[in-house]
Amino acid sequence: MKPLLNIIEKQSGAAFTLKKNDILTVIDPMGKQVSDMVLFNADDYKEKISSGKSLDFEENLLLTKGHNLWSNRSRKMMHILEDTNGRNDFLLAPCSPETFKIMYNHNGEHPSCLGNLHQHLQPYGIGIDDIPTAFNIFMNVQFNNDGKLSVLPPTSKAGDYIRLQAQMDLLVGLTACSAEDSNGGTFKPIHYYIETAPEYTNRKLL
Amino acid sequence: MKPLLNIIEKQSGAAFTLKKNDILTVIDPMGKQVSDMVLFNADDYKEKISSGKSLDFEENLLLTKGHNLWSNRSRKMMHILEDTNGRNDFLLAPCSPETFKIMYNHNGEHPSCLGNLHQHLQPYGIGIDDIPTAFNIFMNVQFNNDGKLSVLPPTSKAGDYIRLQAQMDLLVGLTACSAEDSNGGTFKPIHYYIETAPEYTNRKLL
């Protein structure tokens, strides 16, 4: 059976669970869009995705096909099976209302990845302070030898995707990014679908 | 009055509080040693130092004199007043017992920054899962254009120091690093002292 395609509308988010070995595919349907992803151990939300542990164990700033995303307890949460674009960011925290004040000099309301993650993770009991630095799929953060960072439009083209396999049961938060700099000022949706691991294909019948 | 010099013995840690505007000086007394530092809002430990927010707002991987360390709530926690060595890391999570298994192929007991931070922060009610990626003072993590990371011995010389001013009341965790790669295999102490902000100089008499 073909897995159901899920649509995250522009400047919004989603949360869902995965079983160990399930495969998540995140698609940039129109190109140049970013999706912030956070992960929690589905059985204990105190275990969560850690940029610091992932960069340390993978010995690389740029995680792509073949790399793993690690937890704050030094366990693998996801393995990256495919990555047709090949550029993601794991340095910058999700954009928040304060991001738009401090970095964009924008006052007033503005949708944000942190707000959208929180909205969808709150029903699971996740507080806003508990949301860690996200794995920013398709995000194009460039650095030079002096460490200077610049956020450029993504290099992803329409249809580019990343496939990640869960290494434990997971709660996932995912967005279609709300920040102008991250997606070149174009707000677009993100698509995703889940391939259920063979050992779980009958679970909905149970 | 000259402030009291505090000594963190090799492969150990400390925790203490600062009032807003207090100045913390962290010294590498012998050279080539690393000190992992984590920060919490003294009035609400859910607010803590955030690598993702700091790198985003400072737009740089390499934070030194003139930069700020930011919290997960997008507020300044510390401002770096001086930095005689000038190389620190804010990418890698504190070394943990698993670090030595995974990165060093070392089995059995090994002191770690995460363990030492937890030991000293636990009396304040901080759990091990609540300890974020630290600001790694004097740590020399090099990166190339492909993002490849390598941990080299620090460039700090005996007597090098960093001075940081608290931007809010803080709980601080600080270590003398336990990881061979971080300090070139030499385990050494870290020294620190606190200059009390003028408006608080009489607080001990109250």
Interface residues (C-beta under 8 A of the other chain):
Chain A: K46 E47 S50 S51 G52 K53 L55 D56 F57 E59 N60 L61 L62 N72 R73 S74 L91 L92 A93 P94 S96 E98 T99 I102 M103 G127 D129 P132 T133 A134 F143 N145 D146 G147 K148 L149 S150
Chain B: K46 E47 S50 S51 G52 K53 L55 D56 F57 E59 N60 L61 L62 N72 R73 S74 L91 L92 A93 P94 S96 E98 T99 I102 M103 G127 D129 P132 T133 A134 F143 N145 D146 G147 K148 L149 S150
